[in-house]
Amino acid sequence: MAPRPGEMVLVPTNVKAGAFPGEKLVTVTTEGGIVSGFAKTDSIVQQGSDQYIFAEVKNVSPTYLTVKLAGSFFTTTGLADIASSLVRKATG
């Protein structure tokens, strides 16, 4: 079942060390290109060798979700279109 607006999901991300303790530099591939910014470490989830950032679903389309990524990003307010096939439902 596809996520619905208001639900939390996990979006794949690449994570590197941030400038301050408790934050990481994250890079997310979106439908519009790559976006980077900073997120708190508790907004990042490690599952096996993969890393994800929490995001809230804002809108659902047939092929992608518009989500609000946790964190502060350089070229966006955190709203991003992510391919539905890449997103995992957040549990707990």
SULSULFEN-V558365 format. One record per pair of residues at least 24 apart in sequence whose ideal C-beta (glycine too) atoms are under 10 Angstrom apart, sorted by the first residue. I is the first residue (numbers start at 1). J is the second residue. D is the distance in whole Angstrom. If there is no record, write none. Layout:
I_J_D, I_J_D
//
This chain:
1_89_9, 2_57_9, 2_60_6, 2_61_10, 2_62_9, 2_65_8, 2_84_7, 2_87_9, 2_89_9, 3_55_10, 3_56_10, 3_57_5, 3_60_7, 3_65_6, 3_67_9, 3_84_8, 3_87_7, 3_88_9, 3_89_6, 3_90_9, 4_57_7, 4_60_7, 4_65_10, 5_56_8, 5_57_5, 5_58_6, 5_59_6, 5_60_7, 5_65_9, 5_66_9, 5_67_10, 6_56_7, 6_57_7, 6_58_8, 7_55_10, 7_56_7, 7_57_5, 7_60_10, 7_65_10, 7_67_10, 7_89_7, 7_90_8, 8_54_6, 8_55_7, 8_56_6, 8_57_8, 8_67_9, 8_70_9, 8_89_8, 8_90_4, 8_91_9, 8_92_10, 9_52_9, 9_53_10, 9_54_8, 9_55_5, 9_56_8, 9_57_6, 9_65_7, 9_67_6, 9_82_8, 9_84_10, 9_86_10, 9_87_5, 9_88_6, 9_89_6, 9_90_6, 10_44_10, 10_45_6, 10_47_8, 10_50_9, 10_51_9, 10_52_4, 10_53_7, 10_54_7, 10_55_7, 10_86_9, 10_87_7, 10_88_4, 10_89_7, 10_90_5, 10_91_9, 11_45_10, 11_51_10, 11_52_6, 11_53_5, 11_54_8, 11_55_5, 11_65_9, 11_67_6, 11_69_7, 11_70_9, 11_80_8, 11_82_5, 11_83_10, 11_86_7, 11_87_6, 11_88_8, 11_90_10, 12_47_10, 12_50_7, 12_51_7, 12_52_6, 12_53_8, 12_82_8, 12_83_10, 12_86_5, 12_87_8, 12_88_8, 13_39_8, 13_43_10, 13_44_7, 13_45_9, 13_50_9, 13_51_6, 13_52_6, 13_53_4, 13_54_10, 13_55_10, 13_69_8, 13_71_9, 14_51_7, 14_53_10, 15_39_8, 15_41_9, 15_44_6, 15_46_9, 15_51_5, 15_52_9, 15_53_8, 18_71_10, 23_71_8, 23_72_9, 24_51_9, 24_53_9, 24_71_9, 25_71_10, 26_51_8, 26_52_10, 26_53_6, 26_69_8, 26_70_9, 26_71_6, 26_72_10, 26_73_8, 27_53_10, 27_73_10, 28_52_10, 28_53_7, 28_55_9, 28_67_9, 28_69_6, 28_71_9, 28_73_8, 28_76_9, 28_78_10, 28_80_6, 28_82_8, 28_86_10, 29_80_9, 29_82_8, 29_83_9, 29_86_8, 30_64_9, 30_66_10, 30_67_9, 30_69_9, 30_76_8, 30_79_9, 30_80_4, 30_81_6, 30_82_6, 30_83_9, 30_86_10, 31_61_10, 31_63_9, 31_64_5, 31_65_10, 31_66_9, 31_80_8, 31_81_4, 31_82_7, 31_83_7, 32_75_9, 32_76_8, 32_80_7, 32_81_6, 33_75_9, 33_76_10, 33_80_10, 34_75_9, 35_69_8, 35_71_10, 35_73_5, 35_74_7, 35_75_6, 35_76_5, 35_78_9, 35_79_10, 35_80_6, 36_71_10, 36_73_7, 36_74_6, 36_75_8, 36_76_10, 37_69_8, 37_70_10, 37_71_5, 37_72_5, 37_73_3, 37_74_5, 37_75_8, 37_76_8, 37_78_8, 38_71_6, 38_72_5, 38_73_8, 38_74_9, 39_69_8, 39_70_5, 39_71_3, 39_72_8, 39_73_9, 39_78_10, 40_70_7, 40_71_7, 40_72_10, 42_70_9, 43_69_9, 43_70_4, 43_71_6, 44_70_8, 44_71_9, 45_88_9, 45_90_8, 45_91_10, 47_88_8, 50_88_9, 52_86_10, 52_87_9, 52_88_7, 52_90_8, 54_90_6, 55_79_10, 55_80_8, 55_82_7, 55_87_8, 55_90_8, 56_90_9, 57_82_10, 57_87_8, 57_89_10, 57_90_10, 60_84_8
//
